[in-house]
Amino acid sequence: MKPPYEITNKILSLIASISEKIGEIKSAHLIKPPAELRKRNRIKTIQSSLEIEGNTLTVEQITDLVENKRVVGPRKDILEVTNAINVYSKLNKFKPCQLKSLCEAHKLLMNGLLDDAGRLRTKSVGIVKGEEVAHIAPPGEMVTPLMNELFDYLKNNDDILLVKSCVFHYEFELIHPFIGGNGRMGRLWQTMILKDYSPVFEHLPIEPLIKERQQEYYNVLGKSDNHGTSTIFIEFMLEVINDSLEELLNIQNLNLSSEERIQLYVEIADKGYFTRQEYLRHNKGISPSTASRDLRNAVEQGILEKTGDKRLTKYKFL
């Protein structure tokens, strides 16, 4: 059964904007950033998603954990982070349209934190905000059938995957299928679904923008509950996705070092020779002199081989 929501003009406008930005990202060859940027984005994703849930570790501390360095902090917070690092490193092993795969991811994410990690709840639960009960989740006996219905919608409904990822995120939080870890799991699984829509989402952190708008995130979840439809939540999440893509396009070459631009280009360059002009076409935010400096440094470092002179100069990765 299809969950209740409407496709509004705002949703259609955001879909168009997101599609246009993904096209720009493809043309700029930013789908797969250099390894160091991927690592940085992954750390920001983990830190933001867990901070929403009350984790106190900083970006610097999480970086140290990624690099297997010793970190002093609350044991629970460190365990949450090490579990998340493990899960996010295995994104390509999970199948976004399989309930079994989602449970496997939850088991890793909540290992040592929940006795029932990886198992759908069978008890009734309520979500408390302050002194008030903000949401009464469906009874335990309804969880499995509701999750099966949700995955059936994800696999078989004809709506665009962008929209379905937002609907899944909302319905997942509404069902609250696990005793704990539902917030971080819902955000993780939307990333899993988006990754099938475009590979850019494997390395694009949307969690930092959700963290910046955390209260609005919770308000929109509450409004959608009151309206009995996920329409408002879809609009909110598409705005977050659109803003994340905009941020990526704005910083694409401005914040990249010479080494990072070369790393990025090696992943898209053919094995043959290329010219400075071809290098410039893929790094539109830099000047010809900066491009020359990038290439000269790479030659000096033994990364590139140079042949010819002046206009006939060509380069090749060693």
BALOBA-1460 file (C-alpha; in Angstrom, 3 decimals):
// residues 318
<rec num="1" residu="m" x="0.000" y="0.000" z="0.000"/>
<rec num="2" residu="k" x="1.296" y="3.458" z="-0.896"/>
<rec num="3" residu="p" x="1.845" y="5.725" z="2.139"/>
<rec num="4" residu="p" x="-0.226" y="8.941" z="2.094"/>
<rec num="5" residu="y" x="1.425" y="12.004" z="0.506"/>
<rec num="6" residu="e" x="0.908" y="14.466" z="-2.342"/>
<rec num="7" residu="i" x="3.299" y="15.638" z="-5.062"/>
<rec num="8" residu="t" x="3.111" y="19.426" z="-4.710"/>
<rec num="9" residu="n" x="4.442" y="22.146" z="-7.009"/>
<rec num="10" residu="k" x="7.205" y="22.746" z="-4.457"/>
<rec num="11" residu="i" x="8.237" y="19.075" z="-4.633"/>
<rec num="12" residu="l" x="8.274" y="19.174" z="-8.446"/>
<rec num="13" residu="s" x="10.351" y="22.372" z="-8.407"/>
<rec num="14" residu="l" x="12.867" y="20.860" z="-5.969"/>
<rec num="15" residu="i" x="13.138" y="17.659" z="-8.031"/>
<rec num="16" residu="a" x="13.918" y="19.758" z="-11.121"/>
<rec num="17" residu="s" x="16.549" y="21.763" z="-9.218"/>
<rec num="18" residu="i" x="18.169" y="18.623" z="-7.774"/>
<rec num="19" residu="s" x="18.251" y="16.952" z="-11.189"/>
<rec num="20" residu="e" x="19.871" y="20.042" z="-12.728"/>
<rec num="21" residu="k" x="22.532" y="20.148" z="-10.001"/>
<rec num="22" residu="i" x="23.318" y="16.449" z="-10.379"/>
<rec num="23" residu="g" x="23.841" y="17.119" z="-14.094"/>
<rec num="24" residu="e" x="26.284" y="19.936" z="-13.245"/>
<rec num="25" residu="i" x="28.085" y="17.682" z="-10.782"/>
<rec num="26" residu="k" x="28.448" y="14.971" z="-13.419"/>
<rec num="27" residu="s" x="29.828" y="17.440" z="-15.955"/>
<rec num="28" residu="a" x="32.328" y="18.707" z="-13.369"/>
<rec num="29" residu="h" x="33.284" y="15.118" z="-12.518"/>
<rec num="30" residu="l" x="32.476" y="15.596" z="-8.828"/>
<rec num="31" residu="i" x="30.522" y="12.339" z="-8.468"/>
<rec num="32" residu="k" x="33.480" y="10.740" z="-6.700"/>
<rec num="33" residu="p" x="35.618" y="13.292" z="-4.850"/>
<rec num="34" residu="p" x="39.281" y="12.624" z="-4.038"/>
<rec num="35" residu="a" x="39.918" y="10.122" z="-1.240"/>
<rec num="36" residu="e" x="40.749" y="12.781" z="1.361"/>
<rec num="37" residu="l" x="37.525" y="14.695" z="0.676"/>
<rec num="38" residu="r" x="35.505" y="11.476" z="0.814"/>
<rec num="39" residu="k" x="37.045" y="10.733" z="4.205"/>
<rec num="40" residu="r" x="36.316" y="14.274" z="5.437"/>
<rec num="41" residu="n" x="32.695" y="14.113" z="4.285"/>
<rec num="42" residu="r" x="32.191" y="10.703" z="5.878"/>
<rec num="43" residu="i" x="33.480" y="12.007" z="9.227"/>
<rec num="44" residu="k" x="31.150" y="15.042" z="9.019"/>
<rec num="45" residu="t" x="28.237" y="12.705" z="8.255"/>
<rec num="46" residu="i" x="28.937" y="10.454" z="11.248"/>
<rec num="47" residu="q" x="29.569" y="13.339" z="13.646"/>
<rec num="48" residu="s" x="26.402" y="15.217" z="12.648"/>
<rec num="49" residu="s" x="24.078" y="12.205" z="12.675"/>
<rec num="50" residu="l" x="25.298" y="11.075" z="16.104"/>
<rec num="51" residu="e" x="25.341" y="14.591" z="17.568"/>
<rec num="52" residu="i" x="21.620" y="14.787" z="16.787"/>
<rec num="53" residu="e" x="21.266" y="11.760" z="19.093"/>
<rec num="54" residu="g" x="23.351" y="13.373" z="21.865"/>
<rec num="55" residu="n" x="26.845" y="12.068" z="21.056"/>
<rec num="56" residu="t" x="29.528" y="14.442" z="22.373"/>
<rec num="57" residu="l" x="32.571" y="13.478" z="20.256"/>
<rec num="58" residu="t" x="34.031" y="16.182" z="18.018"/>
<rec num="59" residu="v" x="35.090" y="15.972" z="14.377"/>
<rec num="60" residu="e" x="38.705" y="15.849" z="15.566"/>
<rec num="61" residu="q" x="38.042" y="12.941" z="17.929"/>
<rec num="62" residu="i" x="36.152" y="11.016" z="15.249"/>
<rec num="63" residu="t" x="39.031" y="11.651" z="12.830"/>
<rec num="64" residu="d" x="41.383" y="10.121" z="15.401"/>
<rec num="65" residu="l" x="39.121" y="7.059" z="15.711"/>
<rec num="66" residu="v" x="39.056" y="6.677" z="11.923"/>
<rec num="67" residu="e" x="42.855" y="6.748" z="12.010"/>
<rec num="68" residu="n" x="42.919" y="4.169" z="14.862"/>
<rec num="69" residu="k" x="44.285" y="6.666" z="17.384"/>
<rec num="70" residu="r" x="43.431" y="6.603" z="21.079"/>
<rec num="71" residu="v" x="40.543" y="8.868" z="22.090"/>
<rec num="72" residu="v" x="39.440" y="9.838" z="25.596"/>
<rec num="73" residu="g" x="35.688" y="10.186" z="25.965"/>
<rec num="74" residu="p" x="32.512" y="8.503" z="27.216"/>
<rec num="75" residu="r" x="32.635" y="4.767" z="26.408"/>
<rec num="76" residu="k" x="29.122" y="4.812" z="24.911"/>
<rec num="77" residu="d" x="29.961" y="7.751" z="22.623"/>
<rec num="78" residu="i" x="33.159" y="6.079" z="21.405"/>
<rec num="79" residu="l" x="31.282" y="2.821" z="20.751"/>
<rec num="80" residu="e" x="28.564" y="4.670" z="18.810"/>
<rec num="81" residu="v" x="31.207" y="6.263" z="16.602"/>
<rec num="82" residu="t" x="33.244" y="3.092" z="16.003"/>
<rec num="83" residu="n" x="30.020" y="1.256" z="15.087"/>
<rec num="84" residu="a" x="29.035" y="4.029" z="12.664"/>
<rec num="85" residu="i" x="32.514" y="4.039" z="11.078"/>
<rec num="86" residu="n" x="32.141" y="0.292" z="10.539"/>
<rec num="87" residu="v" x="28.672" y="0.588" z="8.995"/>
<rec num="88" residu="y" x="29.486" y="3.521" z="6.699"/>
<rec num="89" residu="s" x="32.578" y="1.689" z="5.441"/>
<rec num="90" residu="k" x="30.294" y="-1.140" z="4.295"/>
<rec num="91" residu="l" x="27.584" y="0.864" z="2.508"/>
<rec num="92" residu="n" x="28.106" y="-0.988" z="-0.760"/>
<rec num="93" residu="k" x="27.439" y="-4.339" z="0.932"/>
<rec num="94" residu="f" x="23.894" y="-3.416" z="1.995"/>
<rec num="95" residu="k" x="20.855" y="-3.690" z="-0.282"/>
<rec num="96" residu="p" x="18.526" y="-0.685" z="0.125"/>
<rec num="97" residu="c" x="15.388" y="-2.594" z="-0.909"/>
<rec num="98" residu="q" x="15.813" y="-5.509" z="1.515"/>
<rec num="99" residu="l" x="14.479" y="-5.529" z="5.075"/>
<rec num="100" residu="k" x="17.015" y="-8.220" z="6.001"/>
<rec num="101" residu="s" x="19.863" y="-5.943" z="4.902"/>
<rec num="102" residu="l" x="18.479" y="-3.049" z="6.960"/>
<rec num="103" residu="c" x="18.392" y="-5.299" z="10.041"/>
<rec num="104" residu="e" x="21.998" y="-6.357" z="9.389"/>
<rec num="105" residu="a" x="23.050" y="-2.692" z="9.229"/>
<rec num="106" residu="h" x="21.170" y="-1.931" z="12.462"/>
<rec num="107" residu="k" x="22.898" y="-4.860" z="14.183"/>
<rec num="108" residu="l" x="26.302" y="-3.385" z="13.326"/>
<rec num="109" residu="l" x="25.254" y="0.182" z="14.129"/>
<rec num="110" residu="m" x="23.892" y="-0.696" z="17.573"/>
<rec num="111" residu="n" x="26.307" y="-3.513" z="18.469"/>
<rec num="112" residu="g" x="27.041" y="-3.373" z="22.202"/>
<rec num="113" residu="l" x="24.480" y="-0.580" z="22.648"/>
<rec num="114" residu="l" x="21.233" y="-2.580" z="22.460"/>
<rec num="115" residu="d" x="20.451" y="-6.143" z="23.476"/>
<rec num="116" residu="d" x="18.033" y="-6.388" z="20.531"/>
<rec num="117" residu="a" x="20.368" y="-4.884" z="17.898"/>
<rec num="118" residu="g" x="19.272" y="-6.028" z="14.438"/>
<rec num="119" residu="r" x="15.884" y="-7.329" z="15.582"/>
<rec num="120" residu="l" x="12.549" y="-5.600" z="14.916"/>
<rec num="121" residu="r" x="10.800" y="-4.659" z="18.129"/>
<rec num="122" residu="t" x="7.888" y="-6.676" z="19.516"/>
<rec num="123" residu="k" x="7.072" y="-4.286" z="22.385"/>
<rec num="124" residu="s" x="5.084" y="-1.063" z="22.371"/>
<rec num="125" residu="v" x="7.070" y="2.180" z="22.623"/>
<rec num="126" residu="g" x="6.475" y="5.929" z="22.809"/>
<rec num="127" residu="i" x="8.844" y="8.775" z="21.969"/>
<rec num="128" residu="v" x="9.178" y="11.311" z="24.790"/>
<rec num="129" residu="k" x="10.334" y="14.892" z="24.222"/>
<rec num="130" residu="g" x="10.913" y="16.665" z="27.522"/>
<rec num="131" residu="e" x="8.006" y="15.722" z="29.726"/>
<rec num="132" residu="e" x="5.574" y="15.041" z="26.878"/>
<rec num="133" residu="v" x="4.948" y="11.938" z="24.785"/>
<rec num="134" residu="a" x="5.608" y="13.205" z="21.259"/>
<rec num="135" residu="h" x="4.700" y="10.046" z="19.368"/>
<rec num="136" residu="i" x="3.107" y="6.671" z="20.097"/>
<rec num="137" residu="a" x="4.574" y="4.120" z="17.687"/>
<rec num="138" residu="p" x="2.440" y="1.281" z="16.262"/>
<rec num="139" residu="p" x="2.092" y="-1.808" z="18.503"/>
<rec num="140" residu="g" x="4.908" y="-4.374" z="18.351"/>
<rec num="141" residu="e" x="2.845" y="-6.971" z="16.492"/>
<rec num="142" residu="m" x="2.291" y="-4.504" z="13.620"/>
<rec num="143" residu="v" x="5.971" y="-3.652" z="13.071"/>
<rec num="144" residu="t" x="6.947" y="-6.529" z="10.757"/>
<rec num="145" residu="p" x="3.889" y="-6.239" z="8.464"/>
<rec num="146" residu="l" x="4.278" y="-2.441" z="8.302"/>
<rec num="147" residu="m" x="7.964" y="-2.726" z="7.413"/>
<rec num="148" residu="n" x="7.189" y="-5.329" z="4.751"/>
<rec num="149" residu="e" x="4.599" y="-2.931" z="3.276"/>
<rec num="150" residu="l" x="7.121" y="-0.078" z="3.345"/>
<rec num="151" residu="f" x="9.757" y="-2.118" z="1.491"/>
<rec num="152" residu="d" x="7.112" y="-3.265" z="-0.996"/>
<rec num="153" residu="y" x="6.353" y="0.409" z="-1.703"/>
<rec num="154" residu="l" x="10.066" y="1.167" z="-2.068"/>
<rec num="155" residu="k" x="10.597" y="-1.684" z="-4.541"/>
<rec num="156" residu="n" x="7.411" y="-1.486" z="-6.599"/>
<rec num="157" residu="n" x="5.954" y="2.040" z="-6.566"/>
<rec num="158" residu="d" x="6.538" y="4.105" z="-9.724"/>
<rec num="159" residu="d" x="7.303" y="7.425" z="-8.015"/>
<rec num="160" residu="i" x="10.791" y="8.866" z="-8.465"/>
<rec num="161" residu="l" x="13.389" y="7.414" z="-6.075"/>
<rec num="162" residu="l" x="14.183" y="10.883" z="-4.717"/>
<rec num="163" residu="v" x="10.641" y="11.138" z="-3.365"/>
<rec num="164" residu="k" x="10.531" y="7.534" z="-2.183"/>
<rec num="165" residu="s" x="13.726" y="8.028" z="-0.167"/>
<rec num="166" residu="c" x="12.033" y="10.859" z="1.776"/>
<rec num="167" residu="v" x="8.813" y="8.891" z="2.219"/>
<rec num="168" residu="f" x="10.794" y="5.904" z="3.485"/>
<rec num="169" residu="h" x="12.677" y="8.103" z="5.968"/>
<rec num="170" residu="y" x="9.437" y="9.536" z="7.356"/>
<rec num="171" residu="e" x="7.526" y="6.241" z="7.493"/>
<rec num="172" residu="f" x="10.532" y="4.535" z="9.104"/>
<rec num="173" residu="e" x="10.516" y="7.096" z="11.937"/>
<rec num="174" residu="l" x="6.722" y="6.786" z="12.228"/>
<rec num="175" residu="i" x="6.881" y="2.978" z="12.564"/>
<rec num="176" residu="h" x="9.920" y="3.180" z="14.883"/>
<rec num="177" residu="p" x="10.815" y="-0.430" z="14.056"/>
<rec num="178" residu="f" x="13.650" y="-0.879" z="16.576"/>
<rec num="179" residu="i" x="13.867" y="-0.336" z="20.316"/>
<rec num="180" residu="g" x="16.645" y="2.223" z="19.722"/>
<rec num="181" residu="g" x="18.779" y="3.778" z="17.005"/>
<rec num="182" residu="n" x="15.840" y="4.667" z="14.752"/>
<rec num="183" residu="g" x="16.893" y="8.265" z="14.077"/>
<rec num="184" residu="r" x="20.418" y="7.490" z="12.900"/>
<rec num="185" residu="m" x="19.136" y="4.415" z="11.047"/>
<rec num="186" residu="g" x="16.466" y="6.379" z="9.170"/>
<rec num="187" residu="r" x="19.023" y="8.930" z="7.999"/>
<rec num="188" residu="l" x="21.476" y="6.184" z="7.027"/>
<rec num="189" residu="w" x="18.888" y="4.298" z="5.002"/>
<rec num="190" residu="q" x="17.785" y="7.389" z="3.113"/>
<rec num="191" residu="t" x="21.426" y="7.754" z="2.051"/>
<rec num="192" residu="m" x="21.377" y="4.093" z="0.960"/>
<rec num="193" residu="i" x="18.297" y="4.726" z="-1.209"/>
<rec num="194" residu="l" x="19.671" y="7.994" z="-2.616"/>
<rec num="195" residu="k" x="22.893" y="6.199" z="-3.549"/>
<rec num="196" residu="d" x="20.825" y="4.113" z="-5.970"/>
<rec num="197" residu="y" x="19.432" y="7.322" z="-7.460"/>
<rec num="198" residu="s" x="22.889" y="8.831" z="-8.008"/>
<rec num="199" residu="p" x="26.351" y="7.738" z="-6.797"/>
<rec num="200" residu="v" x="27.043" y="11.326" z="-5.690"/>
<rec num="201" residu="f" x="25.013" y="10.620" z="-2.540"/>
<rec num="202" residu="e" x="27.466" y="8.011" z="-1.294"/>
<rec num="203" residu="h" x="29.915" y="10.820" z="-0.532"/>
<rec num="204" residu="l" x="27.572" y="13.793" z="-0.048"/>
<rec num="205" residu="p" x="26.852" y="14.519" z="3.624"/>
<rec num="206" residu="i" x="23.242" y="15.645" z="4.147"/>
<rec num="207" residu="e" x="23.367" y="14.987" z="7.900"/>
<rec num="208" residu="p" x="25.310" y="18.222" z="8.684"/>
<rec num="209" residu="l" x="22.479" y="20.278" z="7.146"/>
<rec num="210" residu="i" x="19.887" y="18.262" z="9.086"/>
<rec num="211" residu="k" x="21.927" y="18.954" z="12.241"/>
<rec num="212" residu="e" x="21.921" y="22.687" z="11.455"/>
<rec num="213" residu="r" x="18.131" y="22.521" z="11.082"/>
<rec num="214" residu="q" x="17.577" y="19.940" z="13.823"/>
<rec num="215" residu="q" x="14.627" y="21.630" z="15.504"/>
<rec num="216" residu="e" x="12.936" y="22.182" z="12.145"/>
<rec num="217" residu="y" x="13.587" y="18.505" z="11.331"/>
<rec num="218" residu="y" x="11.712" y="17.435" z="14.467"/>
<rec num="219" residu="n" x="8.986" y="20.051" z="13.931"/>
<rec num="220" residu="v" x="8.375" y="18.814" z="10.386"/>
<rec num="221" residu="l" x="8.198" y="15.203" z="11.590"/>
<rec num="222" residu="g" x="5.594" y="16.318" z="14.152"/>
<rec num="223" residu="k" x="3.565" y="18.317" z="11.612"/>
<rec num="224" residu="s" x="3.537" y="15.367" z="9.234"/>
<rec num="225" residu="d" x="2.284" y="13.152" z="12.080"/>
<rec num="226" residu="n" x="-0.516" y="15.637" z="12.797"/>
<rec num="227" residu="h" x="-1.483" y="15.883" z="9.111"/>
<rec num="228" residu="g" x="-1.323" y="12.118" z="8.573"/>
<rec num="229" residu="t" x="0.824" y="12.582" z="5.462"/>
<rec num="230" residu="s" x="4.549" y="12.896" z="4.739"/>
<rec num="231" residu="t" x="4.152" y="15.737" z="2.198"/>
<rec num="232" residu="i" x="5.713" y="18.437" z="4.425"/>
<rec num="233" residu="f" x="8.584" y="16.123" z="5.362"/>
<rec num="234" residu="i" x="9.269" y="15.331" z="1.683"/>
<rec num="235" residu="e" x="9.486" y="19.055" z="0.932"/>
<rec num="236" residu="f" x="11.858" y="19.594" z="3.869"/>
<rec num="237" residu="m" x="14.191" y="16.719" z="2.975"/>
<rec num="238" residu="l" x="14.298" y="17.676" z="-0.712"/>
<rec num="239" residu="e" x="15.318" y="21.189" z="0.389"/>
<rec num="240" residu="v" x="18.127" y="19.682" z="2.480"/>
<rec num="241" residu="i" x="19.285" y="17.536" z="-0.464"/>
<rec num="242" residu="n" x="19.117" y="20.506" z="-2.836"/>
<rec num="243" residu="d" x="21.116" y="22.681" z="-0.420"/>
<rec num="244" residu="s" x="23.734" y="19.928" z="0.005"/>
<rec num="245" residu="l" x="24.220" y="19.719" z="-3.767"/>
<rec num="246" residu="e" x="24.417" y="23.522" z="-3.998"/>
<rec num="247" residu="e" x="27.116" y="23.546" z="-1.326"/>
<rec num="248" residu="l" x="29.082" y="20.889" z="-3.197"/>
<rec num="249" residu="l" x="28.944" y="22.915" z="-6.421"/>
<rec num="250" residu="n" x="29.948" y="26.137" z="-4.653"/>
<rec num="251" residu="i" x="33.072" y="24.679" z="-3.059"/>
<rec num="252" residu="q" x="33.972" y="22.222" z="-5.833"/>
<rec num="253" residu="n" x="37.284" y="23.715" z="-6.931"/>
<rec num="254" residu="l" x="37.648" y="26.686" z="-4.618"/>
<rec num="255" residu="n" x="38.452" y="24.536" z="-1.588"/>
<rec num="256" residu="l" x="40.478" y="21.883" z="-3.378"/>
<rec num="257" residu="s" x="44.238" y="21.909" z="-3.078"/>
<rec num="258" residu="s" x="46.508" y="21.326" z="-6.069"/>
<rec num="259" residu="e" x="47.086" y="17.751" z="-4.878"/>
<rec num="260" residu="e" x="43.336" y="17.120" z="-4.524"/>
<rec num="261" residu="r" x="42.612" y="18.412" z="-8.035"/>
<rec num="262" residu="i" x="45.291" y="16.078" z="-9.417"/>
<rec num="263" residu="q" x="43.861" y="13.160" z="-7.360"/>
<rec num="264" residu="l" x="40.402" y="13.894" z="-8.736"/>
<rec num="265" residu="y" x="41.641" y="14.135" z="-12.316"/>
<rec num="266" residu="v" x="43.556" y="10.850" z="-12.191"/>
<rec num="267" residu="e" x="40.250" y="9.084" z="-11.512"/>
<rec num="268" residu="i" x="38.610" y="10.503" z="-14.641"/>
<rec num="269" residu="a" x="41.521" y="10.883" z="-17.076"/>
<rec num="270" residu="d" x="42.117" y="8.388" z="-19.841"/>
<rec num="271" residu="k" x="45.344" y="6.420" z="-19.682"/>
<rec num="272" residu="g" x="46.763" y="8.369" z="-22.603"/>
<rec num="273" residu="y" x="48.166" y="11.872" z="-22.841"/>
<rec num="274" residu="f" x="46.141" y="15.022" z="-22.063"/>
<rec num="275" residu="t" x="46.727" y="18.766" z="-22.410"/>
<rec num="276" residu="r" x="46.506" y="21.627" z="-19.960"/>
<rec num="277" residu="q" x="43.344" y="22.736" z="-21.774"/>
<rec num="278" residu="e" x="41.697" y="19.397" z="-21.099"/>
<rec num="279" residu="y" x="42.720" y="19.630" z="-17.435"/>
<rec num="280" residu="l" x="41.216" y="23.137" z="-17.275"/>
<rec num="281" residu="r" x="37.911" y="21.966" z="-18.751"/>
<rec num="282" residu="h" x="37.469" y="19.701" z="-15.730"/>
<rec num="283" residu="n" x="38.556" y="22.389" z="-13.240"/>
<rec num="284" residu="k" x="36.488" y="25.352" z="-14.322"/>
<rec num="285" residu="g" x="37.045" y="27.389" z="-11.152"/>
<rec num="286" residu="i" x="40.810" y="27.795" z="-11.572"/>
<rec num="287" residu="s" x="42.931" y="30.031" z="-13.819"/>
<rec num="288" residu="p" x="45.258" y="28.774" z="-16.578"/>
<rec num="289" residu="s" x="48.267" y="29.751" z="-14.426"/>
<rec num="290" residu="t" x="46.920" y="27.678" z="-11.514"/>
<rec num="291" residu="a" x="46.406" y="24.746" z="-13.860"/>
<rec num="292" residu="s" x="49.992" y="25.100" z="-15.077"/>
<rec num="293" residu="r" x="51.235" y="25.143" z="-11.483"/>
<rec num="294" residu="d" x="49.184" y="22.030" z="-10.635"/>
<rec num="295" residu="l" x="50.660" y="20.149" z="-13.569"/>
<rec num="296" residu="r" x="54.196" y="21.374" z="-12.961"/>
<rec num="297" residu="n" x="54.056" y="20.285" z="-9.307"/>
<rec num="298" residu="a" x="52.715" y="16.869" z="-10.307"/>
<rec num="299" residu="v" x="55.570" y="16.444" z="-12.805"/>
<rec num="300" residu="e" x="58.130" y="17.410" z="-10.144"/>
<rec num="301" residu="q" x="56.580" y="14.914" z="-7.712"/>
<rec num="302" residu="g" x="56.798" y="12.110" z="-10.264"/>
<rec num="303" residu="i" x="53.014" y="11.797" z="-10.601"/>
<rec num="304" residu="l" x="52.927" y="12.995" z="-14.223"/>
<rec num="305" residu="e" x="55.157" y="12.536" z="-17.250"/>
<rec num="306" residu="k" x="55.544" y="15.576" z="-19.512"/>
<rec num="307" residu="t" x="56.337" y="15.598" z="-23.232"/>
<rec num="308" residu="g" x="56.553" y="18.395" z="-25.803"/>
<rec num="309" residu="d" x="56.934" y="22.112" z="-25.235"/>
<rec num="310" residu="k" x="54.674" y="25.181" z="-25.053"/>
<rec num="311" residu="r" x="51.448" y="24.539" z="-27.018"/>
<rec num="312" residu="l" x="52.529" y="20.991" z="-27.812"/>
<rec num="313" residu="t" x="52.983" y="20.067" z="-24.146"/>
<rec num="314" residu="k" x="51.153" y="16.916" z="-23.058"/>
<rec num="315" residu="y" x="50.934" y="15.025" z="-19.783"/>
<rec num="316" residu="k" x="50.387" y="11.440" z="-18.757"/>
<rec num="317" residu="f" x="49.907" y="9.821" z="-15.351"/>
<rec num="318" residu="l" x="52.709" y="7.446" z="-14.428"/>
